[in-house]
Amino acid sequence: MIVLIVVLIFFFIGNRYTCMQKLKDIDRLQQQLKDVRFEALSISTELTSNSRQSQIESLIEDQGIDLEPAKQPPYELYK
């Protein structure tokens, strides 16, 4: 009977250790997920701000590229 109790105690200790390790992994992965989401949001915000027409025009001027915006609006060709 004592051997059975000792085996069960070892089983419960091992099970608890395994659960604690998995909980640590879950916490670590959740923190990584938060970091990646924040980074993706930051990149998306930066991309949105850089794709505005005024921002693109100022970047073109700063780099000295000889481009001008179109004077006529674009139009579609129909068949």
PyMOL Python script that loads the backbone (N, CA, C, O; Angstrom):
from pymol import cmd

cmd.read_pdbstr("""\
ATOM      1  N   MET A   1       0.815  -1.196   0.000  1.00  0.00           N
ATOM      2  CA  MET A   1       0.000   0.000   0.000  1.00  0.00           C
ATOM      3  C   MET A   1       0.866   1.271   0.000  1.00  0.00           C
ATOM      4  O   MET A   1       0.554   2.254  -0.672  1.00  0.00           O
ATOM      5  N   ILE A   2       1.945   1.223   0.761  1.00  0.00           N
ATOM      6  CA  ILE A   2       2.839   2.383   0.847  1.00  0.00           C
ATOM      7  C   ILE A   2       3.506   2.626  -0.512  1.00  0.00           C
ATOM      8  O   ILE A   2       3.685   3.773  -0.923  1.00  0.00           O
ATOM      9  N   VAL A   3       3.867   1.561  -1.194  1.00  0.00           N
ATOM     10  CA  VAL A   3       4.484   1.702  -2.521  1.00  0.00           C
ATOM     11  C   VAL A   3       3.506   2.355  -3.486  1.00  0.00           C
ATOM     12  O   VAL A   3       3.903   3.213  -4.274  1.00  0.00           O
ATOM     13  N   LEU A   4       2.250   1.970  -3.441  1.00  0.00           N
ATOM     14  CA  LEU A   4       1.228   2.567  -4.300  1.00  0.00           C
ATOM     15  C   LEU A   4       1.069   4.047  -3.996  1.00  0.00           C
ATOM     16  O   LEU A   4       0.942   4.857  -4.914  1.00  0.00           O
ATOM     17  N   ILE A   5       1.074   4.402  -2.741  1.00  0.00           N
ATOM     18  CA  ILE A   5       0.947   5.820  -2.343  1.00  0.00           C
ATOM     19  C   ILE A   5       2.164   6.612  -2.835  1.00  0.00           C
ATOM     20  O   ILE A   5       2.008   7.730  -3.327  1.00  0.00           O
ATOM     21  N   VAL A   6       3.352   6.059  -2.710  1.00  0.00           N
ATOM     22  CA  VAL A   6       4.564   6.741  -3.167  1.00  0.00           C
ATOM     23  C   VAL A   6       4.528   6.921  -4.681  1.00  0.00           C
ATOM     24  O   VAL A   6       4.892   7.983  -5.186  1.00  0.00           O
ATOM     25  N   VAL A   7       4.094   5.898  -5.405  1.00  0.00           N
ATOM     26  CA  VAL A   7       3.994   6.000  -6.867  1.00  0.00           C
ATOM     27  C   VAL A   7       2.984   7.076  -7.253  1.00  0.00           C
ATOM     28  O   VAL A   7       3.239   7.860  -8.167  1.00  0.00           O
ATOM     29  N   LEU A   8       1.851   7.122  -6.575  1.00  0.00           N
ATOM     30  CA  LEU A   8       0.843   8.160  -6.856  1.00  0.00           C
ATOM     31  C   LEU A   8       1.377   9.551  -6.536  1.00  0.00           C
ATOM     32  O   LEU A   8       1.104  10.505  -7.264  1.00  0.00           O
ATOM     33  N   ILE A   9       2.134   9.669  -5.454  1.00  0.00           N
ATOM     34  CA  ILE A   9       2.717  10.976  -5.106  1.00  0.00           C
ATOM     35  C   ILE A   9       3.683  11.414  -6.201  1.00  0.00           C
ATOM     36  O   ILE A   9       3.652  12.572  -6.618  1.00  0.00           O
ATOM     37  N   PHE A  10       4.549  10.504  -6.680  1.00  0.00           N
ATOM     38  CA  PHE A  10       5.457  10.855  -7.764  1.00  0.00           C
ATOM     39  C   PHE A  10       4.691  11.231  -9.035  1.00  0.00           C
ATOM     40  O   PHE A  10       5.076  12.163  -9.741  1.00  0.00           O
ATOM     41  N   PHE A  11       3.630  10.519  -9.318  1.00  0.00           N
ATOM     42  CA  PHE A  11       2.803  10.823 -10.478  1.00  0.00           C
ATOM     43  C   PHE A  11       2.198  12.220 -10.365  1.00  0.00           C
ATOM     44  O   PHE A  11       2.233  12.988 -11.326  1.00  0.00           O
ATOM     45  N   PHE A  12       1.642  12.554  -9.202  1.00  0.00           N
ATOM     46  CA  PHE A  12       1.030  13.868  -9.019  1.00  0.00           C
ATOM     47  C   PHE A  12       2.070  14.981  -9.075  1.00  0.00           C
ATOM     48  O   PHE A  12       1.801  16.046  -9.631  1.00  0.00           O
ATOM     49  N   ILE A  13       3.241  14.754  -8.513  1.00  0.00           N
ATOM     50  CA  ILE A  13       4.309  15.759  -8.559  1.00  0.00           C
ATOM     51  C   ILE A  13       4.756  15.978 -10.013  1.00  0.00           C
ATOM     52  O   ILE A  13       4.928  17.115 -10.453  1.00  0.00           O
ATOM     53  N   GLY A  14       4.938  14.889 -10.739  1.00  0.00           N
ATOM     54  CA  GLY A  14       5.328  15.014 -12.147  1.00  0.00           C
ATOM     55  C   GLY A  14       4.263  15.709 -12.971  1.00  0.00           C
ATOM     56  O   GLY A  14       4.577  16.527 -13.835  1.00  0.00           O
ATOM     57  N   ASN A  15       3.013  15.392 -12.710  1.00  0.00           N
ATOM     58  CA  ASN A  15       1.911  16.020 -13.426  1.00  0.00           C
ATOM     59  C   ASN A  15       1.856  17.516 -13.130  1.00  0.00           C
ATOM     60  O   ASN A  15       1.642  18.324 -14.034  1.00  0.00           O
ATOM     61  N   ARG A  16       2.048  17.881 -11.878  1.00  0.00           N
ATOM     62  CA  ARG A  16       2.025  19.295 -11.503  1.00  0.00           C
ATOM     63  C   ARG A  16       3.186  20.037 -12.175  1.00  0.00           C
ATOM     64  O   ARG A  16       3.010  21.149 -12.673  1.00  0.00           O
ATOM     65  N   TYR A  17       4.363  19.423 -12.186  1.00  0.00           N
ATOM     66  CA  TYR A  17       5.527  20.039 -12.826  1.00  0.00           C
ATOM     67  C   TYR A  17       5.262  20.252 -14.317  1.00  0.00           C
ATOM     68  O   TYR A  17       5.573  21.313 -14.858  1.00  0.00           O
ATOM     69  N   THR A  18       4.697  19.259 -14.969  1.00  0.00           N
ATOM     70  CA  THR A  18       4.384  19.372 -16.394  1.00  0.00           C
ATOM     71  C   THR A  18       3.374  20.491 -16.640  1.00  0.00           C
ATOM     72  O   THR A  18       3.516  21.267 -17.585  1.00  0.00           O
ATOM     73  N   CYS A  19       2.359  20.567 -15.787  1.00  0.00           N
ATOM     74  CA  CYS A  19       1.357  21.632 -15.935  1.00  0.00           C
ATOM     75  C   CYS A  19       1.982  23.007 -15.735  1.00  0.00           C
ATOM     76  O   CYS A  19       1.653  23.944 -16.463  1.00  0.00           O
ATOM     77  N   MET A  20       2.874  23.142 -14.766  1.00  0.00           N
ATOM     78  CA  MET A  20       3.526  24.433 -14.523  1.00  0.00           C
ATOM     79  C   MET A  20       4.392  24.835 -15.713  1.00  0.00           C
ATOM     80  O   MET A  20       4.430  26.009 -16.083  1.00  0.00           O
ATOM     81  N   GLN A  21       5.089  23.870 -16.317  1.00  0.00           N
ATOM     82  CA  GLN A  21       5.904  24.159 -17.493  1.00  0.00           C
ATOM     83  C   GLN A  21       5.025  24.617 -18.656  1.00  0.00           C
ATOM     84  O   GLN A  21       5.369  25.562 -19.366  1.00  0.00           O
ATOM     85  N   LYS A  22       3.908  23.953 -18.845  1.00  0.00           N
ATOM     86  CA  LYS A  22       3.002  24.339 -19.935  1.00  0.00           C
ATOM     87  C   LYS A  22       2.400  25.713 -19.689  1.00  0.00           C
ATOM     88  O   LYS A  22       2.234  26.490 -20.630  1.00  0.00           O
ATOM     89  N   LEU A  23       2.068  26.029 -18.433  1.00  0.00           N
ATOM     90  CA  LEU A  23       1.548  27.363 -18.125  1.00  0.00           C
ATOM     91  C   LEU A  23       2.598  28.438 -18.389  1.00  0.00           C
ATOM     92  O   LEU A  23       2.271  29.517 -18.882  1.00  0.00           O
ATOM     93  N   LYS A  24       3.864  28.148 -18.062  1.00  0.00           N
ATOM     94  CA  LYS A  24       4.937  29.100 -18.365  1.00  0.00           C
ATOM     95  C   LYS A  24       5.058  29.313 -19.871  1.00  0.00           C
ATOM     96  O   LYS A  24       5.227  30.441 -20.333  1.00  0.00           O
ATOM     97  N   ASP A  25       4.969  28.223 -20.633  1.00  0.00           N
ATOM     98  CA  ASP A  25       5.038  28.331 -22.096  1.00  0.00           C
ATOM     99  C   ASP A  25       3.869  29.145 -22.641  1.00  0.00           C
ATOM    100  O   ASP A  25       4.046  29.961 -23.546  1.00  0.00           O
ATOM    101  N   ILE A  26       2.685  28.926 -22.095  1.00  0.00           N
ATOM    102  CA  ILE A  26       1.505  29.677 -22.542  1.00  0.00           C
ATOM    103  C   ILE A  26       1.680  31.155 -22.255  1.00  0.00           C
ATOM    104  O   ILE A  26       1.378  31.988 -23.109  1.00  0.00           O
ATOM    105  N   ASP A  27       2.168  31.501 -21.058  1.00  0.00           N
ATOM    106  CA  ASP A  27       2.394  32.906 -20.721  1.00  0.00           C
ATOM    107  C   ASP A  27       3.432  33.541 -21.637  1.00  0.00           C
ATOM    108  O   ASP A  27       3.270  34.677 -22.083  1.00  0.00           O
ATOM    109  N   ARG A  28       4.510  32.790 -21.914  1.00  0.00           N
ATOM    110  CA  ARG A  28       5.557  33.310 -22.793  1.00  0.00           C
ATOM    111  C   ARG A  28       5.020  33.537 -24.206  1.00  0.00           C
ATOM    112  O   ARG A  28       5.322  34.552 -24.834  1.00  0.00           O
ATOM    113  N   LEU A  29       4.229  32.593 -24.701  1.00  0.00           N
ATOM    114  CA  LEU A  29       3.668  32.731 -26.047  1.00  0.00           C
ATOM    115  C   LEU A  29       2.645  33.859 -26.122  1.00  0.00           C
ATOM    116  O   LEU A  29       2.554  34.553 -27.135  1.00  0.00           O
ATOM    117  N   GLN A  30       1.874  34.042 -25.049  1.00  0.00           N
ATOM    118  CA  GLN A  30       0.922  35.156 -25.046  1.00  0.00           C
ATOM    119  C   GLN A  30       1.645  36.494 -25.062  1.00  0.00           C
ATOM    120  O   GLN A  30       1.189  37.435 -25.711  1.00  0.00           O
ATOM    121  N   GLN A  31       2.766  36.589 -24.355  1.00  0.00           N
ATOM    122  CA  GLN A  31       3.545  37.826 -24.368  1.00  0.00           C
ATOM    123  C   GLN A  31       4.138  38.062 -25.750  1.00  0.00           C
ATOM    124  O   GLN A  31       4.152  39.194 -26.234  1.00  0.00           O
ATOM    125  N   GLN A  32       4.627  37.006 -26.386  1.00  0.00           N
ATOM    126  CA  GLN A  32       5.146  37.154 -27.750  1.00  0.00           C
ATOM    127  C   GLN A  32       4.048  37.583 -28.708  1.00  0.00           C
ATOM    128  O   GLN A  32       4.282  38.398 -29.600  1.00  0.00           O
ATOM    129  N   LEU A  33       2.850  37.039 -28.529  1.00  0.00           N
ATOM    130  CA  LEU A  33       1.724  37.415 -29.387  1.00  0.00           C
ATOM    131  C   LEU A  33       1.390  38.890 -29.219  1.00  0.00           C
ATOM    132  O   LEU A  33       1.132  39.583 -30.203  1.00  0.00           O
ATOM    133  N   LYS A  34       1.392  39.378 -27.977  1.00  0.00           N
ATOM    134  CA  LYS A  34       1.138  40.800 -27.742  1.00  0.00           C
ATOM    135  C   LYS A  34       2.199  41.660 -28.418  1.00  0.00           C
ATOM    136  O   LYS A  34       1.888  42.681 -29.031  1.00  0.00           O
ATOM    137  N   ASP A  35       3.465  41.235 -28.299  1.00  0.00           N
ATOM    138  CA  ASP A  35       4.552  41.998 -28.910  1.00  0.00           C
ATOM    139  C   ASP A  35       4.419  42.030 -30.431  1.00  0.00           C
ATOM    140  O   ASP A  35       4.616  43.075 -31.052  1.00  0.00           O
ATOM    141  N   VAL A  36       4.089  40.899 -31.022  1.00  0.00           N
ATOM    142  CA  VAL A  36       3.953  40.832 -32.481  1.00  0.00           C
ATOM    143  C   VAL A  36       2.757  41.653 -32.941  1.00  0.00           C
ATOM    144  O   VAL A  36       2.828  42.330 -33.967  1.00  0.00           O
ATOM    145  N   ARG A  37       1.665  41.601 -32.199  1.00  0.00           N
ATOM    146  CA  ARG A  37       0.495  42.422 -32.569  1.00  0.00           C
ATOM    147  C   ARG A  37       0.826  43.902 -32.502  1.00  0.00           C
ATOM    148  O   ARG A  37       0.440  44.665 -33.387  1.00  0.00           O
ATOM    149  N   PHE A  38       1.545  44.317 -31.450  1.00  0.00           N
ATOM    150  CA  PHE A  38       1.922  45.717 -31.327  1.00  0.00           C
ATOM    151  C   PHE A  38       2.835  46.133 -32.468  1.00  0.00           C
ATOM    152  O   PHE A  38       2.680  47.219 -33.027  1.00  0.00           O
ATOM    153  N   GLU A  39       3.794  45.266 -32.818  1.00  0.00           N
ATOM    154  CA  GLU A  39       4.695  45.576 -33.912  1.00  0.00           C
ATOM    155  C   GLU A  39       3.952  45.665 -35.241  1.00  0.00           C
ATOM    156  O   GLU A  39       4.231  46.546 -36.055  1.00  0.00           O
ATOM    157  N   ALA A  40       3.005  44.751 -35.461  1.00  0.00           N
ATOM    158  CA  ALA A  40       2.215  44.784 -36.700  1.00  0.00           C
ATOM    159  C   ALA A  40       1.369  46.056 -36.763  1.00  0.00           C
ATOM    160  O   ALA A  40       1.237  46.663 -37.826  1.00  0.00           O
ATOM    161  N   LEU A  41       0.802  46.458 -35.635  1.00  0.00           N
ATOM    162  CA  LEU A  41       0.011  47.685 -35.608  1.00  0.00           C
ATOM    163  C   LEU A  41       0.881  48.900 -35.883  1.00  0.00           C
ATOM    164  O   LEU A  41       0.472  49.809 -36.604  1.00  0.00           O
ATOM    165  N   SER A  42       2.078  48.918 -35.312  1.00  0.00           N
ATOM    166  CA  SER A  42       3.003  50.032 -35.551  1.00  0.00           C
ATOM    167  C   SER A  42       3.399  50.109 -37.022  1.00  0.00           C
ATOM    168  O   SER A  42       3.415  51.192 -37.607  1.00  0.00           O
ATOM    169  N   ILE A  43       3.715  48.974 -37.612  1.00  0.00           N
ATOM    170  CA  ILE A  43       4.105  48.954 -39.024  1.00  0.00           C
ATOM    171  C   ILE A  43       2.941  49.374 -39.907  1.00  0.00           C
ATOM    172  O   ILE A  43       3.127  50.108 -40.878  1.00  0.00           O
ATOM    173  N   SER A  44       1.742  48.912 -39.573  1.00  0.00           N
ATOM    174  CA  SER A  44       0.566  49.278 -40.364  1.00  0.00           C
ATOM    175  C   SER A  44       0.299  50.774 -40.282  1.00  0.00           C
ATOM    176  O   SER A  44      -0.035  51.404 -41.286  1.00  0.00           O
ATOM    177  N   THR A  45       0.444  51.340 -39.098  1.00  0.00           N
ATOM    178  CA  THR A  45       0.244  52.781 -38.928  1.00  0.00           C
ATOM    179  C   THR A  45       1.284  53.568 -39.717  1.00  0.00           C
ATOM    180  O   THR A  45       0.957  54.561 -40.367  1.00  0.00           O
ATOM    181  N   GLU A  46       2.530  53.124 -39.659  1.00  0.00           N
ATOM    182  CA  GLU A  46       3.591  53.806 -40.390  1.00  0.00           C
ATOM    183  C   GLU A  46       3.360  53.716 -41.897  1.00  0.00           C
ATOM    184  O   GLU A  46       3.554  54.696 -42.617  1.00  0.00           O
ATOM    185  N   LEU A  47       2.947  52.548 -42.373  1.00  0.00           N
ATOM    186  CA  LEU A  47       2.674  52.372 -43.792  1.00  0.00           C
ATOM    187  C   LEU A  47       1.519  53.260 -44.243  1.00  0.00           C
ATOM    188  O   LEU A  47       1.573  53.863 -45.315  1.00  0.00           O
ATOM    189  N   THR A  48       0.475  53.337 -43.421  1.00  0.00           N
ATOM    190  CA  THR A  48      -0.671  54.186 -43.757  1.00  0.00           C
ATOM    191  C   THR A  48      -0.259  55.649 -43.840  1.00  0.00           C
ATOM    192  O   THR A  48      -0.667  56.366 -44.754  1.00  0.00           O
ATOM    193  N   SER A  49       0.551  56.087 -42.881  1.00  0.00           N
ATOM    194  CA  SER A  49       0.966  57.494 -42.898  1.00  0.00           C
ATOM    195  C   SER A  49       1.907  57.774 -44.072  1.00  0.00           C
ATOM    196  O   SER A  49       1.879  58.869 -44.635  1.00  0.00           O
ATOM    197  N   ASN A  50       2.741  56.798 -44.449  1.00  0.00           N
ATOM    198  CA  ASN A  50       3.668  57.009 -45.573  1.00  0.00           C
ATOM    199  C   ASN A  50       2.982  56.912 -46.922  1.00  0.00           C
ATOM    200  O   ASN A  50       3.540  57.379 -47.915  1.00  0.00           O
ATOM    201  N   SER A  51       1.807  56.332 -47.001  1.00  0.00           N
ATOM    202  CA  SER A  51       1.159  56.171 -48.300  1.00  0.00           C
ATOM    203  C   SER A  51       0.202  57.327 -48.612  1.00  0.00           C
ATOM    204  O   SER A  51      -0.468  57.304 -49.645  1.00  0.00           O
ATOM    205  N   ARG A  52       0.130  58.312 -47.758  1.00  0.00           N
ATOM    206  CA  ARG A  52      -0.689  59.491 -48.076  1.00  0.00           C
ATOM    207  C   ARG A  52      -0.024  60.278 -49.198  1.00  0.00           C
ATOM    208  O   ARG A  52       1.201  60.307 -49.316  1.00  0.00           O
ATOM    209  N   GLN A  53      -0.852  60.913 -50.014  1.00  0.00           N
ATOM    210  CA  GLN A  53      -0.320  61.614 -51.186  1.00  0.00           C
ATOM    211  C   GLN A  53       0.610  62.744 -50.771  1.00  0.00           C
ATOM    212  O   GLN A  53       1.658  62.931 -51.389  1.00  0.00           O
ATOM    213  N   SER A  54       0.250  63.500 -49.740  1.00  0.00           N
ATOM    214  CA  SER A  54       1.108  64.607 -49.321  1.00  0.00           C
ATOM    215  C   SER A  54       2.464  64.097 -48.828  1.00  0.00           C
ATOM    216  O   SER A  54       3.492  64.728 -49.072  1.00  0.00           O
ATOM    217  N   GLN A  55       2.465  62.960 -48.136  1.00  0.00           N
ATOM    218  CA  GLN A  55       3.719  62.389 -47.650  1.00  0.00           C
ATOM    219  C   GLN A  55       4.577  61.913 -48.819  1.00  0.00           C
ATOM    220  O   GLN A  55       5.794  62.094 -48.811  1.00  0.00           O
ATOM    221  N   ILE A  56       3.958  61.318 -49.805  1.00  0.00           N
ATOM    222  CA  ILE A  56       4.703  60.844 -50.981  1.00  0.00           C
ATOM    223  C   ILE A  56       5.284  62.032 -51.740  1.00  0.00           C
ATOM    224  O   ILE A  56       6.431  61.984 -52.186  1.00  0.00           O
ATOM    225  N   GLU A  57       4.501  63.093 -51.887  1.00  0.00           N
ATOM    226  CA  GLU A  57       5.008  64.284 -52.581  1.00  0.00           C
ATOM    227  C   GLU A  57       6.197  64.889 -51.847  1.00  0.00           C
ATOM    228  O   GLU A  57       7.164  65.310 -52.481  1.00  0.00           O
ATOM    229  N   SER A  58       6.140  64.939 -50.530  1.00  0.00           N
ATOM    230  CA  SER A  58       7.271  65.501 -49.787  1.00  0.00           C
ATOM    231  C   SER A  58       8.496  64.600 -49.879  1.00  0.00           C
ATOM    232  O   SER A  58       9.619  65.102 -49.931  1.00  0.00           O
ATOM    233  N   LEU A  59       8.308  63.287 -49.899  1.00  0.00           N
ATOM    234  CA  LEU A  59       9.446  62.373 -50.067  1.00  0.00           C
ATOM    235  C   LEU A  59      10.083  62.534 -51.443  1.00  0.00           C
ATOM    236  O   LEU A  59      11.306  62.474 -51.572  1.00  0.00           O
ATOM    237  N   ILE A  60       9.270  62.735 -52.459  1.00  0.00           N
ATOM    238  CA  ILE A  60       9.793  62.941 -53.812  1.00  0.00           C
ATOM    239  C   ILE A  60      10.601  64.229 -53.878  1.00  0.00           C
ATOM    240  O   ILE A  60      11.667  64.262 -54.492  1.00  0.00           O
ATOM    241  N   GLU A  61      10.101  65.296 -53.248  1.00  0.00           N
ATOM    242  CA  GLU A  61      10.835  66.560 -53.225  1.00  0.00           C
ATOM    243  C   GLU A  61      12.152  66.418 -52.471  1.00  0.00           C
ATOM    244  O   GLU A  61      13.182  66.925 -52.914  1.00  0.00           O
ATOM    245  N   ASP A  62      12.119  65.724 -51.324  1.00  0.00           N
ATOM    246  CA  ASP A  62      13.326  65.561 -50.515  1.00  0.00           C
ATOM    247  C   ASP A  62      14.410  64.786 -51.259  1.00  0.00           C
ATOM    248  O   ASP A  62      15.596  65.068 -51.092  1.00  0.00           O
ATOM    249  N   GLN A  63      14.017  63.825 -52.070  1.00  0.00           N
ATOM    250  CA  GLN A  63      14.997  63.018 -52.790  1.00  0.00           C
ATOM    251  C   GLN A  63      15.414  63.650 -54.114  1.00  0.00           C
ATOM    252  O   GLN A  63      16.314  63.145 -54.786  1.00  0.00           O
ATOM    253  N   GLY A  64      14.775  64.736 -54.488  1.00  0.00           N
ATOM    254  CA  GLY A  64      15.171  65.456 -55.681  1.00  0.00           C
ATOM    255  C   GLY A  64      14.741  64.781 -56.976  1.00  0.00           C
ATOM    256  O   GLY A  64      15.360  65.000 -58.018  1.00  0.00           O
ATOM    257  N   ILE A  65      13.708  63.978 -56.932  1.00  0.00           N
ATOM    258  CA  ILE A  65      13.211  63.313 -58.139  1.00  0.00           C
ATOM    259  C   ILE A  65      12.348  64.302 -58.902  1.00  0.00           C
ATOM    260  O   ILE A  65      11.537  65.014 -58.308  1.00  0.00           O
ATOM    261  N   ASP A  66      12.518  64.348 -60.202  1.00  0.00           N
ATOM    262  CA  ASP A  66      11.814  65.326 -61.033  1.00  0.00           C
ATOM    263  C   ASP A  66      10.464  64.749 -61.478  1.00  0.00           C
ATOM    264  O   ASP A  66      10.302  64.351 -62.631  1.00  0.00           O
ATOM    265  N   LEU A  67       9.515  64.707 -60.568  1.00  0.00           N
ATOM    266  CA  LEU A  67       8.158  64.257 -60.876  1.00  0.00           C
ATOM    267  C   LEU A  67       7.167  65.324 -60.445  1.00  0.00           C
ATOM    268  O   LEU A  67       7.393  66.061 -59.485  1.00  0.00           O
ATOM    269  N   GLU A  68       6.077  65.387 -61.169  1.00  0.00           N
ATOM    270  CA  GLU A  68       5.020  66.330 -60.822  1.00  0.00           C
ATOM    271  C   GLU A  68       3.696  65.583 -60.824  1.00  0.00           C
ATOM    272  O   GLU A  68       3.531  64.613 -61.563  1.00  0.00           O
ATOM    273  N   PRO A  69       2.758  66.024 -60.009  1.00  0.00           N
ATOM    274  CA  PRO A  69       1.445  65.368 -60.025  1.00  0.00           C
ATOM    275  C   PRO A  69       0.716  65.671 -61.330  1.00  0.00           C
ATOM    276  O   PRO A  69       0.952  66.705 -61.955  1.00  0.00           O
ATOM    277  N   ALA A  70      -0.161  64.775 -61.734  1.00  0.00           N
ATOM    278  CA  ALA A  70      -0.903  64.937 -62.983  1.00  0.00           C
ATOM    279  C   ALA A  70      -1.848  66.128 -62.879  1.00  0.00           C
ATOM    280  O   ALA A  70      -2.471  66.354 -61.841  1.00  0.00           O
ATOM    281  N   LYS A  71      -1.943  66.872 -63.950  1.00  0.00           N
ATOM    282  CA  LYS A  71      -2.835  68.040 -63.977  1.00  0.00           C
ATOM    283  C   LYS A  71      -4.257  67.636 -64.333  1.00  0.00           C
ATOM    284  O   LYS A  71      -5.214  68.305 -63.943  1.00  0.00           O
ATOM    285  N   GLN A  72      -4.397  66.525 -65.083  1.00  0.00           N
ATOM    286  CA  GLN A  72      -5.721  66.048 -65.453  1.00  0.00           C
ATOM    287  C   GLN A  72      -6.033  64.790 -64.644  1.00  0.00           C
ATOM    288  O   GLN A  72      -5.149  63.966 -64.407  1.00  0.00           O
ATOM    289  N   PRO A  73      -7.264  64.645 -64.229  1.00  0.00           N
ATOM    290  CA  PRO A  73      -7.629  63.445 -63.480  1.00  0.00           C
ATOM    291  C   PRO A  73      -7.611  62.200 -64.381  1.00  0.00           C
ATOM    292  O   PRO A  73      -7.800  62.322 -65.592  1.00  0.00           O
ATOM    293  N   PRO A  74      -7.397  61.060 -63.836  1.00  0.00           N
ATOM    294  CA  PRO A  74      -7.387  59.850 -64.665  1.00  0.00           C
ATOM    295  C   PRO A  74      -8.793  59.532 -65.174  1.00  0.00           C
ATOM    296  O   PRO A  74      -9.790  59.917 -64.564  1.00  0.00           O
ATOM    297  N   TYR A  75      -8.854  58.832 -66.286  1.00  0.00           N
ATOM    298  CA  TYR A  75     -10.162  58.445 -66.824  1.00  0.00           C
ATOM    299  C   TYR A  75     -10.064  57.029 -67.363  1.00  0.00           C
ATOM    300  O   TYR A  75      -8.978  56.541 -67.675  1.00  0.00           O
ATOM    301  N   GLU A  76     -11.210  56.380 -67.468  1.00  0.00           N
ATOM    302  CA  GLU A  76     -11.269  54.990 -67.920  1.00  0.00           C
ATOM    303  C   GLU A  76     -11.582  54.942 -69.407  1.00  0.00           C
ATOM    304  O   GLU A  76     -12.328  55.768 -69.933  1.00  0.00           O
ATOM    305  N   LEU A  77     -11.002  53.967 -70.062  1.00  0.00           N
ATOM    306  CA  LEU A  77     -11.284  53.720 -71.465  1.00  0.00           C
ATOM    307  C   LEU A  77     -12.287  52.561 -71.546  1.00  0.00           C
ATOM    308  O   LEU A  77     -12.096  51.510 -70.935  1.00  0.00           O
ATOM    309  N   TYR A  78     -13.330  52.776 -72.295  1.00  0.00           N
ATOM    310  CA  TYR A  78     -14.341  51.731 -72.459  1.00  0.00           C
ATOM    311  C   TYR A  78     -14.244  51.147 -73.849  1.00  0.00           C
ATOM    312  O   TYR A  78     -13.845  51.848 -74.779  1.00  0.00           O
ATOM    313  N   LYS A  79     -14.600  49.872 -74.023  1.00  0.00           N
ATOM    314  CA  LYS A  79     -14.581  49.218 -75.318  1.00  0.00           C
ATOM    315  C   LYS A  79     -15.792  49.573 -76.147  1.00  0.00           C
ATOM    316  O   LYS A  79     -15.927  49.099 -77.276  1.00  0.00           O
TER     317      LYS A  79
END
""", "prot")
cmd.dss("prot")
cmd.show_as("cartoon", "prot")
cmd.util.cbc("prot")
cmd.orient("prot")
